[in-house]
Amino acid sequence: MVRFEDEVLIPFFETTQPGQWPDAILMEIVGSEHWQNDLLKKLTDCGYEITWEGEENALFTRSN
């Protein structure tokens, strides 16, 4: 079974407290067209912003 980032990270953010969230997430974004949910919006809603973006990956950081 192939799983994409949205299937793992969205439930994580919905079931944990903000104090348990990482300060940074380095994530592959090249396959985002396969996501069933808008993970980028969820990360933004949780206070993350893209601080670096390459061809296939992005670094999301959040200030506490």
C-alpha positions as CSV (number, residue, x, y, z in Angstrom):
1,M,0.0,0.0,0.0
2,V,1.4,3.4,-1.0
3,R,0.8,6.1,1.5
4,F,1.4,9.8,0.9
5,E,2.4,12.6,3.3
6,D,-1.2,13.9,3.7
7,E,-2.5,10.5,4.9
8,V,0.1,10.5,7.8
9,L,0.6,14.1,8.7
10,I,-3.0,15.3,8.8
11,P,-4.2,12.7,11.3
12,F,-1.0,13.4,13.4
13,F,-1.9,17.1,13.6
14,E,-5.5,16.4,14.4
15,T,-4.7,14.0,17.2
16,T,-1.8,15.7,19.0
17,Q,-1.4,18.9,20.9
18,P,0.6,21.8,19.4
19,G,3.3,21.3,22.1
20,Q,4.0,17.9,20.5
21,W,4.4,19.2,17.0
22,P,7.9,19.4,15.5
23,D,9.6,22.8,15.0
24,A,10.5,21.8,11.4
25,I,9.4,19.3,8.8
26,L,11.5,18.4,5.7
27,M,9.1,16.8,3.3
28,E,8.9,15.6,-0.2
29,I,6.4,17.7,-2.2
30,V,7.0,16.3,-5.7
31,G,4.1,13.9,-5.4
32,S,1.6,16.4,-4.0
33,E,-0.7,15.8,-6.9
34,H,-1.4,12.4,-5.4
35,W,-2.5,13.9,-2.0
36,Q,-6.2,13.5,-1.3
37,N,-6.2,16.4,1.2
38,D,-4.7,19.8,1.2
39,L,-1.7,19.2,3.4
40,L,-0.1,22.6,2.6
41,K,-3.2,24.4,3.9
42,K,-3.2,22.2,7.0
43,L,0.5,23.0,7.7
44,T,-0.2,26.7,7.2
45,D,-3.2,26.5,9.5
46,C,-0.9,24.9,12.1
47,G,1.5,27.8,11.9
48,Y,4.1,26.4,9.5
49,E,5.7,28.3,6.6
50,I,8.0,27.2,3.8
51,T,11.5,28.4,4.6
52,W,13.2,26.5,1.9
53,E,12.0,24.8,-1.3
54,G,13.9,22.6,-3.7
55,E,12.8,20.8,-6.8
56,E,11.3,17.9,-4.9
57,N,11.4,18.8,-1.2
58,A,10.4,21.7,1.1
59,L,11.3,22.7,4.6
60,F,8.5,23.9,6.8
61,T,9.2,25.7,10.0
62,R,7.0,27.0,12.8
63,S,7.8,29.5,15.5
64,N,6.7,28.4,19.0
